Amino acid sequence: MEKNKIWLSSPHMGGNEQNFINDAFENNWIAPLGPNVNGFEQDLNDYLFTTVEESNFGATKTGGVAALSSGTAALHLALILVGVKPGDEVICQSMTFAASANPIAYLGAKPIFVDSEMDTYNICPVHLEKAILDRIGKGNTPKAIIAVHLYGMPYKVKEIQAISKKYNIPVIEDSAEALGSTYDGQKCGTFGDLGVLSFNGNKIITTSGGGALVTRNEEFKKKAVFLATQARDDAPHYQHSEIGYNYRLSNISAGIGRGQMQILDEHVALRRKMNQFYQDIFSDIDGVTVFKENNTDIFSNHWLSVILVDEKLTGGISREDLRLSLEKENIESRPLWKPMHMQPVFADAPFYGNGVSEKLFDIGLCLPSGSNLSDEDRDRISSAIRESFNR
């Protein structure tokens, strides 16, 4: 008899989501927009901006959140809002999910990929500045920088902010994996000129599918909502002076999100507990490093727990050996994101780096990290890991 599947990161309901959905049905708010959308945006706004009053990063107490159909939609609109046009160049962290880079192509712009550094696995400030200087030298000042908080680990905010300010290039902060993470006490998603969140089914909280655009600029929010609702002009008839998109989150999905916001911090705590679980397991296994914060300024939600496997030190056991061993036990694990500069679709894009992201891809593995994993699940995971390394 096959054992139950242990997923990498599955949806985790809290119980009150159904109440918000039922209220929408009872009041016939089944149309795309409604009170749940407004409420969800306010919930997110209150959560994200409560810690920034004394911020060192220029944030203000109030912000703006536009609830959208996906994090990809939010990235697309963010690029439009900072003025990216066909032929422009946009710098993007190479080690990330394809959705960070694809919207650049949507606009006919050109991605310029930058390598990671080993402290956070995120965009390397040294190679970022080299890329900017080289592109400027070629007559192409980049229009934006897309920096990602990979697996919930905040990127080097101070260094990236300083480079952004030095060259006057806006930062689009891809916080799709980092809701609940903080840097120097401030919530991720509030550092960039624009921030992006995702509520896909595998994220810290979910709306089934959905995302949000975060900004401190009220005009940016208004423009984002306008573009996301087909860019309909203010007229009694349907009139359009700009190209728009069908990017707004539905009232039903937003109801799920409102329920999920009530348990967000609990989910973060449980994900962090899973990371500690792996730290304990691998504490006596040579050659395996668990990805964790390297200083007290950083607080990761540990959306996914990641390990690096050095087979020279494990007695020849590789990342892939472990993945296949877990798969035999019906336990899902996954290699780290394949860097964008290695993807066939972006084969011709410029890349600046020295191989860090390639190495991480070669030896890195994401392990089951869900907030809904049981003690029985953890026992199975622990047994499968120890059996793999003790064979």
C-alpha positions in Angstrom: 0.0 0.0 0.0 1.4 3.4 -1.1 2.2 5.8 1.7 0.4 9.2 1.7 2.2 11.9 -0.2 4.2 14.4 1.8 4.2 17.6 -0.3 6.9 20.2 -0.5 4.4 23.0 0.4 0.7 22.5 0.3 -2.2 24.9 1.2 -3.1 25.2 4.8 -6.5 26.6 5.8 -7.2 28.1 9.2 -10.9 27.7 9.4 -12.3 31.2 9.0 -11.8 31.4 5.3 -15.2 29.8 4.7 -16.9 32.5 6.8 -15.7 35.3 4.4 -16.7 33.2 1.4 -20.2 32.5 2.9 -20.7 36.2 3.5 -19.9 36.9 -0.1 -22.5 34.4 -1.2 -25.1 35.6 1.2 -24.7 39.2 0.0 -24.3 38.1 -3.7 -20.8 39.6 -4.0 -19.8 37.1 -6.6 -18.8 39.8 -9.0 -15.0 40.3 -9.4 -14.8 43.1 -6.9 -16.4 43.6 -3.5 -15.9 44.1 0.3 -13.5 41.2 0.6 -11.1 42.7 -2.0 -11.1 46.1 -0.1 -10.8 44.3 3.2 -7.9 42.1 2.1 -6.0 45.1 0.7 -6.5 46.8 4.1 -5.4 43.7 6.0 -2.2 43.5 3.9 -1.6 47.2 4.2 -1.9 47.1 8.0 0.3 44.0 8.3 3.1 45.3 6.0 3.3 48.9 7.1 2.9 48.7 10.9 6.7 48.5 11.4 8.0 51.2 9.2 7.2 54.4 11.1 10.8 54.7 12.2 12.3 53.0 9.2 15.8 53.7 8.0 14.7 52.9 4.4 12.4 55.9 3.6 9.1 54.1 4.1 6.1 55.8 5.6 3.5 54.6 8.0 0.9 54.2 5.2 1.2 52.4 1.9 -1.0 51.0 -0.8 -1.8 47.5 -1.8 -3.6 46.4 -5.0 -4.9 42.8 -4.9 -4.3 41.1 -8.2 -4.8 37.8 -9.9 -1.2 36.7 -9.5 2.3 37.8 -8.5 3.2 37.6 -12.1 0.5 40.2 -12.9 1.9 42.4 -10.1 5.4 42.2 -11.6 4.1 43.0 -15.1 2.3 46.1 -13.8 5.3 47.2 -11.7 7.4 47.2 -14.8 4.8 49.3 -16.6 4.6 51.7 -13.7 8.4 52.4 -13.7 8.2 53.1 -17.5 9.7 50.0 -19.0 9.2 50.0 -22.8 10.2 47.7 -25.7 13.9 47.6 -26.1 14.7 48.7 -22.6 17.0 46.7 -20.3 15.9 45.4 -16.9 18.3 43.7 -14.4 16.9 40.6 -12.8 18.3 38.2 -10.3 19.1 35.0 -12.2 18.4 32.5 -9.4 14.6 32.8 -9.2 11.4 31.4 -10.6 10.6 32.2 -14.2 7.8 34.6 -13.2 10.4 37.1 -12.1 11.8 37.4 -15.6 8.9 36.6 -17.9 7.1 40.0 -17.5 10.3 41.7 -18.9 9.7 39.7 -22.1 6.0 40.6 -22.1 6.9 44.2 -22.6 9.5 43.5 -25.3 12.3 44.5 -23.0 15.6 42.7 -22.5 16.5 40.9 -19.3 20.0 41.3 -17.9 20.7 38.5 -15.4 22.9 38.9 -12.3 24.4 36.1 -10.1 23.8 35.4 -6.5 26.0 35.7 -3.4 26.4 32.9 -0.9 25.1 34.6 2.3 21.5 34.9 1.2 21.5 33.2 -2.3 20.1 36.5 -3.6 21.3 39.1 -6.1 25.0 39.9 -5.6 25.6 43.6 -5.0 29.1 43.4 -6.5 28.0 41.8 -9.7 24.9 44.1 -9.8 27.1 47.2 -9.8 29.4 45.6 -12.4 26.4 44.9 -14.6 25.0 48.5 -14.3 28.4 50.0 -15.1 28.9 47.8 -18.1 25.4 48.4 -19.5 25.8 52.2 -19.0 29.1 51.9 -20.8 27.3 50.3 -23.7 24.8 53.2 -23.7 21.9 51.3 -22.0 21.1 52.4 -18.5 18.8 49.7 -17.0 15.3 50.9 -16.3 14.7 48.7 -13.2 16.3 46.1 -10.9 14.2 43.1 -10.0 15.6 41.7 -6.7 14.1 38.6 -5.1 13.9 37.4 -1.5 14.6 33.8 -2.4 12.8 31.1 -0.4 11.8 33.8 2.1 15.4 34.9 2.8 15.7 38.7 2.6 18.3 40.0 0.1 21.0 42.5 1.1 18.6 45.4 1.3 21.1 48.1 2.5 23.6 47.3 -0.3 20.9 47.0 -3.0 19.2 50.2 -1.9 22.5 52.1 -2.0 23.2 50.9 -5.5 19.7 51.8 -6.6 20.1 55.3 -5.2 23.6 55.8 -6.6 22.5 55.1 -10.2 18.9 56.3 -9.8 17.4 52.9 -10.9 14.2 51.8 -9.2 14.0 48.5 -7.4 11.1 46.1 -7.9 11.1 44.0 -4.8 10.0 40.4 -5.6 8.6 39.4 -2.2 6.5 36.6 -3.6 8.1 34.0 -1.3 8.8 36.4 1.6 5.5 37.5 3.2 6.3 37.6 6.9 10.0 38.0 6.5 11.8 41.1 7.8 15.0 43.0 7.4 16.1 45.2 10.3 12.6 44.8 11.7 10.8 46.0 8.6 8.5 43.8 6.6 9.7 42.5 3.2 7.6 43.9 0.4 8.0 47.5 1.6 11.6 48.3 0.6 11.4 48.6 -3.2 9.9 51.4 -5.2 7.3 48.7 -5.8 6.8 45.3 -4.1 5.3 42.1 -5.3 3.5 39.4 -3.3 2.1 36.0 -4.3 -0.7 33.9 -2.9 -0.3 30.9 -5.0 -1.4 27.6 -3.4 2.1 26.8 -2.2 2.8 30.1 -0.5 2.8 31.1 3.2 -0.8 32.1 2.7 -3.0 31.5 -0.3 -6.0 32.8 -2.1 -6.0 29.7 -4.3 -4.3 31.9 -6.9 -3.5 35.5 -6.5 -1.0 38.2 -5.8 -0.6 41.9 -4.9 1.3 45.0 -5.8 2.7 47.0 -2.8 3.6 50.7 -3.1 4.1 53.8 -0.9 3.0 55.9 -3.9 -0.8 56.5 -4.0 -0.7 57.4 -7.7 1.1 54.1 -8.4 -1.7 52.2 -6.7 -4.4 54.1 -8.6 -2.7 53.5 -11.9 -2.2 49.8 -11.1 -5.9 49.3 -10.3 -6.9 51.2 -13.4 -4.6 49.0 -15.6 -5.7 45.9 -13.9 -9.4 46.5 -14.6 -9.0 46.8 -18.4 -8.0 50.5 -18.2 -11.5 51.7 -18.6 -11.8 55.5 -18.9 -14.2 57.5 -16.7 -17.1 57.6 -19.1 -20.7 56.2 -19.1 -19.8 54.0 -21.9 -16.9 51.6 -22.3 -14.0 53.7 -23.5 -10.3 52.8 -23.4 -7.4 55.2 -24.1 -4.7 52.7 -22.9 -4.2 49.0 -23.1 -5.5 47.3 -19.9 -5.5 43.9 -18.3 -7.9 41.6 -16.5 -5.7 41.4 -13.4 -7.9 42.1 -10.4 -8.4 39.5 -7.6 -11.9 38.2 -7.3 -14.0 38.9 -4.2 -14.3 35.1 -3.5 -10.5 34.6 -3.6 -10.0 37.7 -1.5 -12.3 36.2 1.1 -9.9 33.2 1.4 -7.1 35.7 1.8 -8.9 37.5 4.6 -9.2 34.2 6.5 -5.5 33.4 5.8 -4.3 36.7 7.1 -5.6 35.8 10.5 -3.1 32.9 10.7 -0.2 34.3 8.8 2.1 34.8 11.8 1.3 31.2 12.9 2.2 29.9 9.5 5.5 31.7 9.6 6.3 30.3 13.0 5.5 26.8 11.8 7.7 27.1 8.7 10.5 28.4 10.9 10.0 25.4 13.1 10.4 23.1 10.1 13.8 24.8 9.3 14.9 24.2 12.9 13.8 20.6 12.5 16.2 20.2 9.5 19.0 22.0 11.4 18.6 19.4 14.1 18.6 16.4 11.7 21.7 17.5 9.7 23.7 18.7 12.8 25.5 15.3 12.8 25.5 14.6 9.1 28.8 15.7 7.4 28.6 17.6 4.1 25.0 19.0 4.4 24.4 22.7 5.1 21.0 24.0 6.1 20.1 27.5 4.6 19.5 29.9 7.5 20.0 33.5 8.5 23.6 34.6 8.9 22.9 37.7 11.0 20.3 39.1 13.4 19.1 41.8 11.1 17.5 39.1 8.9 14.3 37.2 9.8 13.2 34.7 7.2 9.8 33.1 7.0 11.6 30.0 5.7 8.9 29.5 3.1 11.0 26.6 1.9 13.8 25.0 3.8 16.9 24.4 1.6 20.0 22.3 2.0 23.3 22.1 0.1 24.8 18.7 -0.3 28.5 18.3 -0.8 29.0 14.8 -2.0 32.8 15.0 -1.4 32.0 15.2 2.3 28.9 12.9 2.5 30.7 9.8 1.3 29.5 10.2 -2.3 25.9 10.8 -1.5 24.6 13.6 -3.8 21.7 16.0 -3.8 20.1 13.8 -6.5 20.6 10.6 -4.4 18.7 12.2 -1.5 16.0 13.4 -3.8 15.4 10.0 -5.3 15.5 8.3 -1.9 12.8 10.7 -0.7 10.8 10.2 -3.8 10.7 6.4 -3.2 9.1 7.2 0.2 6.5 9.4 -1.6 8.1 12.5 -0.1 8.4 15.5 -2.4 11.6 17.5 -2.7 12.9 19.7 -5.5 16.2 21.1 -6.8 16.6 24.8 -6.3 15.4 27.1 -9.1 17.4 26.6 -12.3 19.0 30.0 -12.9 17.3 32.1 -15.6 20.6 32.6 -17.6 20.7 28.8 -18.0 17.1 28.5 -19.3 16.8 27.9 -23.0 14.2 30.7 -23.4 16.8 33.2 -22.1 19.9 31.7 -23.7 20.9 34.9 -25.4 20.5 37.2 -22.4 23.6 38.8 -20.9 24.7 37.4 -17.5 27.1 38.9 -14.9 28.5 36.6 -12.3 31.0 33.9 -11.3 29.0 30.7 -11.0 27.4 30.9 -7.6 23.9 30.3 -8.8 25.0 27.4 -11.0 26.6 25.8 -7.9 23.6 26.3 -5.8 21.4 24.7 -8.5 23.8 21.7 -8.7 23.9 20.9 -5.0 20.8 22.5 -3.5 17.6 20.8 -2.5 14.3 22.1 -1.2 12.7 19.9 1.5 9.1 19.6 2.7 8.4 22.8 4.6 4.6 23.2 4.9 3.0 24.7 8.0 0.5 21.7 8.0 3.1 18.9 8.3 2.3 16.5 11.2 4.6 14.8 13.7 4.0 11.6 11.7 5.2 13.4 8.5 8.3 14.6 10.3 9.1 11.1 11.6 8.8 9.8 8.0 11.0 12.6 6.6 13.6 12.1 9.4 13.7 8.3 8.9 14.0 8.7 5.1 16.9 11.2 5.4 18.8 9.2 7.9 18.4 6.0 5.9 19.7 7.7 2.8 22.9 8.9 4.6 23.4 5.7 6.6 23.0 3.2 3.8 
